[in-house]
């Protein structure tokens, strides 16, 4: 039995390290990164029926640069699917959700 891993090159590192290096993102760059993450999560949930369950800065990897932005912003990709789970009909588990995330969601109206 053999096991083969296929990996993309992500020379930008992870989002945590990127934020430490840059200390702050301007609004267009932050929106672009968040937009990419939301698209990825929407695809995982709606099309594949998978919950990542471990979305954090260290699990967002950056590949420089994203052609759609004229090379200004990095391409964000989700990584580390070790906690991912296939969902039956609806996502019911809040396993891995931090209290700050849950309180943030309740403030913006997701209950």
N, C-alpha and C positions, 0 to 999 in steps of 0.2 A: 504494500500500500504506500502510495506517495501523496504528499500534500504540497500543493503549489499555491503561492500567494502572488497576486498581481497588485501592484501598488503604483499609484500616480506619484510623480515627483511634486512635492509641495515646498518649494524653496522659501516661501514666506513664513514658515513656522506656524505656530498656533496663534489664536487671537489674543490669548492672555499675554504672551511675550510681546506681541505687536503693540498692545495697549501700554505695556510698561515702557517700551522703547519710545513710543510717540506721545505718551502721557495724556493725550487728548485727541479725539477725532473731530473734524469739522462736520457740520450737519449733513452735507451731501454724502460724504463717505460713510458715516454711521447709518444713514438711511439705506444706502446701497448694500451694505453688509447685512443689515436686518432684513431687507427685501429678499436677498438670496436665501437666507435662513428660513424665512417664512415660506418661500416657494418650495424649498426642500422638505420642510415638515408637512406642507400641504400634500405634496406628492407621496410622501411616505404614508400619511394617514388615509387620504382619500383614494389614491390609486392602488397602493400596495397593501393597505390595512396593517401597517406596522407602526408601533410606537417606539421611538428611540430611547426614551426614559433616562437619558444621561446627557442632556444638552447643557453644556457649560463652556466657558471660554477656552479651556484646554482641549475640547473636542471639536473645535471649529478650526480647520486648517486653511491656510491662505496660499493660493498659487498666484504669483505675480505674473503678469497683470491681466486684468479682464478686458478682452477686446471690445466689449460693448460699452466701455467707459472711456474709450480713447487712450487706454493705458494709465489712467489716473488712479484707479482703485483696484484693490486685490479681488480675486475671485475666491469667495468663501465656500467651503465644502464641509459637510458634517463627517466626522470620523468616529471611530470606536463604537461599534454596534454590539458590544458585548452584553449590554443590558437590554437590547431591543427585544420586543415581544410582538408576536402576531396577535391581532385582536380578533375577537369573534364578531359580534355585531356592533358593539360600542366600546369605547375606551372607558373603563370604569375605575382603574387603579390609579391612585395618586402616588404610588411608590416612587421615591426619588425626588419628589417635589419638595422644595424647601419651604419653610414658613414664610420667608420674605416673598417668594414667588407666589404663593397662595394668597397672601394678603394683597399683593400687587394686583392679582387677577380680580380679587373681590372689589378693589377700589375702582377698577375700570369697568366693572359690571358683569364679569363672568362668574356666575355662581352655580 
